[in-house]
Amino acid sequence: MISAFSAHFAAFAVFALCTSADAGVFTTFDPAGSVDTFARSINASGAVAGSYSLSDGSVHGFVRAPDGSIATFDPPDSSHTQAYGIDDAGRVVGSWWNNRHGTHGFFRDADGAITVFDPPRSKLTTAAGLDASGNIFGTFATHRSKGRGFVRTPDGSFSIFHAPQALVTEVLAANSSGASTGLYVKQFEPNHGFIRAPDGTLASFDVPGAPSTAGVSINRDGTVAGTYIDSNDFDQAFVRTADGTITTFRPRHADSADAAAINDAGSIVGSYDTGDGVIHGFLRRPDGRILVLDDPDAVLATFPASINKAGVVAGSFEDASGGRHGFLWTK
């Protein structure tokens, strides 16, 4: 079923791959002792938040400051910390768990103080992002509910929401003004994308004909970058402007493409597969030009994960052994 919100659709896909982004500068980084590094979010000043694993299997959070120094952290009693978002004030959100309890949310302020939280009766909490006012957006599940969205205000109160008749509503990102995006699942229907406005109004959208649509990032203007599944069961990327116009795209020769993030200028980063056994990174400019964004030390994969207002990209790459390292790319 195609949502009424898909009335505006650019019925073409952009395949242009004009040039390589090799002219930019790549900087590799890893927290001390890390086996794998997952850089996930970058803010306006260039601070990066993410997670890293150690040889004992434990996973921890980190913040890399613009000067290159790295601070590591964990909520109390955590053996597995996943940092998903950092805002321009340096506040970090994510999830943590251990071997004895469920998954919980956390908030780390710019001074390093950590607050753990859960919506009422939650057994699984994932904090995806936060807005400029410090409201935290995410998803939780209870014994009765498979997934609902939440907004946690700075005073600790929660607003719970879900798409009408949805079995699962999953929040994947939020912008600075308090709009969020993600996907929801209804019985006997394709998965739908959604945008929830700061006033709580929820609008559904779909890439026409797609069995699954998900918004994965939303910028200040309400433009969404996302991923859908095509008729060949491959992931593909799209951008949806605030007026509802959807444009699908993928790099030339790509079998599949996944969008990861969009900045306020409309530049999008993500990754794509050409069937050669290597995952490549891409940067799509606001004018539609698509650049290759492969770390020069990558052998198996490059995964751009976030792009800030200045166009600095943070992500991870895989070496020949499959080990992951963090990177920054600056034009």
N, C-alpha and C positions, 0 to 999 in steps of 0.2 A: 504494500500500500504506500503510495506517495503522499507525503504530507502536503497540506495546503500551503505551508510556508515555503515550498519549493517552487513557487510560481515563477520566480526569476531564476533562469538557468542559462548559463553560457554553454551551448551544446557543442562543445569542442574540447579537445585536450591539447595542451601545449607540450610538444616533444623537443623543443629547441634546447640544445646544449652548446652554448656559444664558445665557452672558453674555460680554462682551468683557473682555479684560485691559488695556484702555486706561488704567485707573486706575493701573497701574504706571508706573515711570519707565524710559524707554529712554535708554541712553547709547551714542552712536556713537563708534567709534574705528577708526583705520587707522595702521599703521606709516608713517613718513615716506617719501614717494615711491611708495607702493603704487598699483597699478592695480586689483588685486582683493585682498580680505582674506577669509580663511576661518578663522573662530573655531571650534574643534572640541571643546575640553575645558575645563572649569572645575573647580577644586578647592574644598575647604571654605573657604579663606580668600578666595576670589574671584579668584585668579590664573587667567589664561586662556592656553592654548597653542593655536597654530594656524600657518597659513602665509599668505604674501602673495606676489604676483607683481609684477614691475617691467615697465616698457615694453619691455625687451630680451628678455622671455620667461622670464627666470630666476625661480625660486621659492625662497623663503627661509623659515626658521622664526622664530617670535617667541614671547615670553612677555610678557603684559601683567600687571604687578603690580597689587595691589589699589589702590595710590595713583594708578594710571593711567599710570605710566611704562612704556615698552615697550623690551624688550631683543630685538635680532635676533641670529640665529645661523645657522651652517651647519657641518656636518662638513667637515673638510679636503677640498678638491677637489670639493665638491658644487656642481652647478649647479641642482639641483632638490631641495629639502628639504621634506618633508611631516611636520609634527608632528601626531600623532594623540591622544596622551594625556598628562595631567599628574596626578600624585597629590598627596595632601595634604602631602607633604614637599617639593613643588616639583620633583620629578624628571619629566623629559619623555622620551617615547619616540616613535619614528617611523621613517621611511625616507628614504633619499637616493640619488641617482644622478647620473651625468653622461653625456656623449655617448659615452664610450669603454668603459664597464663596465656591469655589471648593477646591480640594485637591492640595497641593503644596509640593515641596521638600524642605529639609533643610540640611545644613551642619553645624556641630558644631565642631570648632577646639579644640585642647587640652587645650586651655586657657579658653574655655567656650563661646567664641564669636560665634554668630549664623548668618549664611547667608541663606536667603530664595531664592528660584529660581524656574523657570518653563521653559521648552522648549517653543519655539514660539507657540502661540495660544493654549497652553495646557489648558484643563479644569480639568485634573486629572493627577497628577504627583506622582509617587512612586519611591523613591531612594532605591535600593536594596543593594548596596555595593560599595566599592571603592578599588583602587589598591594602590601600594606603592608610586606612583607618585602623588596621590591625585585626580586622575580622578574618577568621580562618574558615576556609571552605574545604569540604571533603565528603567522604562516604563512610557509612557504618552499617553493620548488620547485627541483628539480634537473633535470638532463637526462633522468632516468628517471622522475621523479615530478612530477605536475602540481600537487600541493599537499599538505602535511602540516603539522600543528600542532607548535609547539615551546614549551618553557618554558626560559628562560635564567636560571640562578641568579646571584646577585651575584658568585660566584667565576668566572663565565664558562663553566660547564659547561652542557650542553644535555640535555634530555629530549625525545624525539621521540614523537609520538603521532598516531594516525589512527583514525577510526571503522572497525569491522570491514567489510572488503570495499569500502571507499570508494575511489573514483578520486581524489577531491579532498576534503580536510578543511580548512576555512577558519575560523580563529579571528577573531572580530570584537570581542570585549570580554572583560574580566576584572574581578572584584570585589576588594575589599581583602583578603578571606580566601583568595584563590587559586583560586576557581572561575572557569571561563571558559565562553563560549558562542559559537555561530556556526552553521555549516551544513556538511553534507557531501553528496557526490554519489555515488550508486551507479549502475551501469549498468542501464538499463531501469526505473528507479524514479524517483518524485518526489524532489526535494531535501528533505532532512530537517534539522530543527534538532537541536542537541545541547547538553547541559550536561556539562562535565567537572568533577568534584569535585576538591578539593585532594589527595585520595589517589590520583587518576588514574582513578577509575571514570567511565566515560562512559555517559550515558543519552541515548537518542534520543527525540525527540518531534515531532509533526506537528499542525497544525491539520487536523482531519478533512476529507478531500476535496480539500485544497489540493495543487496540483502543485508547489509550492515553499514551504518554511517555513524561516525563518532567525531565530535569536536575535541581536539586535544590541546589547543592553545587559543587564547583570545587576547587581542591587544586593546589599547585604551579606547580606540574608536569602535570597538565591537566587531572587528573583522576576525573571523575564525579560521584557523588552519586545522585540517583534520585528515582523517583516513577513512576510506570506504573499501568495501570488497567488490570487485568487478565480477562479470559473468564467468570468468575463468577461475574464480576463487582466489585471486591475487589481491593483496593490499595495494591501493592506489591513493594518491594525495589529492586534496582539493583545498581551495580557499573560498570562503563565503564572506562577501562584504556585508556591511550593516544594512543595506537595502534588500538583502536576500539573494543577490546574484551569486551563483556558484560556478566556479571555473575549476575543472579537473586538470591535472598536469602530471607529467613525469619526465625525467631526463630521457634523452634519446638513447635507444637500445635497452632501456630498463624493462625488465619483466614486472617488477613491482616497486612501489615507492611508499615510504611512510613519512608523513610530516611529523615533526617533533615540537617546533616552537615558531612563533611569529613575534616580531618586535613592533613597536609603535609606528615605525616607518613602513611596515608591510613586508619586510624581508622575512623569508621563511627558511628554516633549516630542517634537514632530515636525512634519511638514508635511502639507498636504492640497491637493487640486485639486478645484475645483467645475466645471471645464469652461469657466470664463470667461477663460482665458488668464492667470490670476494664481495663483501658489502662495501659500497662506496657512500661517501657523504655528499650532500648537495647544499647549495645556497641559492635560493630563488629570489631575485631582486623584485622590487615592486612593479617594474615594467615587464615582468615575465621572463627575463633572461635567467637561465639556470647555469650555475657554475659548479664544476666538480670541486669538492672540498675533501680531499684525501690527505690525511697526515702522511708526511714523507716516510715516517718510521712504521706506518701500518703495513701489515702483511695480509691479514685475514679480513679486517673490517675497520671502518671509521664510522662513528656514531655521533654526529653533531646533536646536541641535546637542547641548547638554549642560545639565544642571541639577544644582546642588550640594545639599548637605544643607539649606541655609537656603532653598532654593527660588529662588536666583538663576540666571537662564538666560543662556547665552551662545550666540551664533549669528551668522548673516550675513543680509544682505538685499541685494536688487538694486534699483538706481535705474532711471530711465527709459532710460538708455543701456545697461543690462545690467551696469554696474560693480557689484562686490560690496564691501560694507563690513561691518565687525564691529559687533556690538551686545551690550550687557548689558541685561537686564531685571530690575528689582528691584521687588517689590511694596511 
